[in-house]
Structures are given as C-alpha cells and as structure tokens.
Amino acid sequence: MIALLLALQIAAAQASAAIPTFIFVRDGAAVTPVPVTINGGEASVRADALMKALRGMVITGTNLHYTLALPRARLDLIDGIPFAKRDSLTIPLNRAPQVRGGQLYLPFQFVSEVIPQYGGGYVYDAAYSELRARTATAADRPVPAESTSSSARSTASTPPPSTTPRPTASAPAPVSTPRSTVSSPPAVVRKPQVRKVVVIDAGHGGPDNGMTGPIGTPAWFVEKDVTLAVARILGSALRARGVDVLMTRTTDTLIALSDRGRMANSNRGDVFISIHVNAPGSRTAAGARERGFETYFLAEAKTEEGRRVQDMENESVKFETGASAPKGDPLSFIITDMAQNEHLRESSDLAQTIQNGLIEVHPGPNRGVQQANFAVLRGSYMPAVLVEIGFGSNQSEATFLSDQDNQRALARNIAESVIAYLAHYESRVGGTR
C-alpha cells in the first residue's frame, strides 16, 4: 500500500502543478490520496473526499449553503457563488463551488490557497501535490533522488566538528524588573451602541402601478398602493424598536431602481428591504389560483419561476429616463459585483429569517426563499432582500393584503424578523457592519 502511494505521489509530482491527477493529504505519517476531477478543463475535488482526508466533514445547510467543518476552522460557501467565508471574512474564489450529480465539488483553489490560508494549520506543496498539516515535517515525505544525493554531497564536504573546546563567554546577569514598572491590564472600553439604519423600499410608484388585479374581475387592487401602506407601517414598527429608518419613497412617486440602491448606500444603510406584491405569468384561471409568499435575495436565478418574477419586477426600468439608467462601465460592473457578493450570505440569512417570520401570519402557502437578479437590489451594498407578500392576482389574497389589520400583522412580523437578524449578526461578528 505504501509503495502504491509513493508511486502515485511521484507521478503527481511529475505532472502539471496546476492540474495534478491526485492531491495527497498528509497528517504525520498518514497519507490519503484525493482524486482531482477535470470538468470543462477546470480542476476540482469532491468536498466530501477532501474533508474526510482532513478529518473534517461537509455540513449541508438550507438554500444551497454548505459548511466545510475542519478541525480548527469552518468555511461557509454557497453552490454557484464564487465566494467563501470564514467568520466575517469574505474570500473571493476564481470559480464557484458546484453541485454535480448530487456531490459538492470545490475548485482546486481550495487545495492550493483557501485551506492553506484560512483552514487553520495546513500548507500546500505544489512540487509534491501535497496538502499537509503544519506539524508534518519535510522528513515525513519522500525525498527525490537528486535531493538525496545533493544532501549526501553536502554532508560529505562538511568537516567534522572540532574537539577543541571553545571559550565560553560569561552569561550576563539577569536584570530584575521592579514591580512598579509592570503595567496593569488596560481597562475594557465598550463601544457606544450604534443605531442601525434599515432602508425600506415600497415597490413601484408614480406612473408605475406594478401589478393590478385580481384576475377575472375589474382591477381594484394596485400594487404600488399596498406596498407603500405596508412599508409605512413597517417603518413605524422598526422606529418603535429603536431602529433608524430610511424610506425610498413616502408618497406616490417614481424612484428609479438604480437610485433606490444609491439612496441606501449614501445613508449607510445596514439592511435593505424592498416590499412587492406577486402576480403569475399569465392571466388565466390557473394563474388566478396562484397564492403564497416568498422572499428573494440577489443572485443568479436558479428556477424558471425565479427568472419570471425577476423579469416582471425589473420591467419598472421602462418608466425611467435615460439619465437615470445605470451605465455599462465594465470596471463599475466588476466593483459592483464584488460589493454585492460580499453580502450574499447575509442577504440569504436575512431572507430566511423574514420568510420564517411570515409563516405564522400569512394564510397562503410558504413558497420559500428564492434568488434572482433584481435590479432594485443590484446597487445595494448591504444585506438586501425583496419580499413578495402575496399574490394580488388572487381574489382571496388581494382581499387579505388590502386589509389594514393584515398589513399591520405582516409589517410587525417583518420588523421582528429584521430585529432578530440584526441581533444575530451582532452576536456573530460584533460591532457595526
């Protein structure tokens, strides 16, 4: 078995350092080979095989979340998102982790860079395709023949140590430190409590009515009016809980989608919440039966339904002037993408917290947390979600959403969810965002 491992390791060392056939996880004398998979010309390793070799495990969470639980560190990631996270530190990846055939595959960068830098005590040796614990010494691994001969030559040319005793310098007397000079531990200075800023965005407005309904009757339900009513109540509920609130609109006016994010950023918002009402893809009898609530965070849409809702809500841009439309500068796009990805994981957690909070007050089915590329969320460099509070196209839900008591219940539970999320975030990372 040892001979086989040595043969595999030497073969890997002779192969390309960028894409070896195997990587070898070494912990002391134990060596475990982990196959490297090539998919589309890109190298990756199976997360479960790598974690087993590292004496860790893969934890599967909700909403495509995964945790690599190593002995001394935990790395969080999301399927399809080119970022990982250790505690509050965001780690950019050159490729996104992917689930293929029911298995999570990690880009080779995890072996060569991420785990050595953030995994808590590993080093990657590209010459040997070896990922080893720092306690494993160079003597533990095989030495190539040329290195052995070089070492022998060096040893042979080194003269034997002299037997003549060397003069010994007298050691300086130890210097005692007076007790009075030892400083006492500094007093703990507590940071003043900083009030959080929640940005509330009432969807649509002005000439942009949003959806109208219900289907099958003369339209009496208008989305822009209901979103504004719920947003106002939500703002009051959050202020009553000690949170500062910024409303993107307080009247029936049109705010460009890109301007809503800029308003949130310029006022240093901590959380961005956009309130909307859903509608089906077609005004048919089947469409009229669609019901339920769902919460979105910004990421590439994974389902046809997510893409449909994304396109529907992004149609608001047609009401904007050219001056308000976002510019297509490539550098601006890259910077925006990086800033948004920094908050992806937090946005997903916020979305799940809000979705869970609505279950007890909403009569419709729980449609879960979804992801889509909403224009209104793109420019918000903070945890940001879009809440579809129900289907105004459905007769019963349109009636439910138009009732002020129900609007207060929805707003109250969203507010409590936001407070719970902020408290959880504070306990995990401390300080301000």
Secondary structure, DSSP 8 states (H G I E B T S, - for coil): -HHHHHHHHHHHHHS-SSS-SEEEEEETTEEEEEE-EEETTEEEEEHHHHHHHTT-EEEE-STTEEEEEETTEEEEEETT-SEEEETTEEEE-SS--EEETTEEEEETHIIIIIHHHHSSSEEEETTTTEEEETTS-GGGS---HHHHHHHHHHHHTS-----S--------------GGGS--------------EEEEEE--BTTB---EE-TTS---EEHHHHHHHHHHHHHHHHHHTT-EEEES-SSS----HHHHHHHHHHTT-SEEEEEEEE--SS-SHHHHT---EEEEEES---SHHHHHHHHHHHGGGGGS-GGGS----HHHHHHHHHHHHHTHHHHHHHHHHHHHHHTTT--S-EEEEEEE--HHHHT--S-EEEEEEEETTSHHHHHHHH-HHHHHHHHHHHHHHHHHHHHHHHHHH-S--
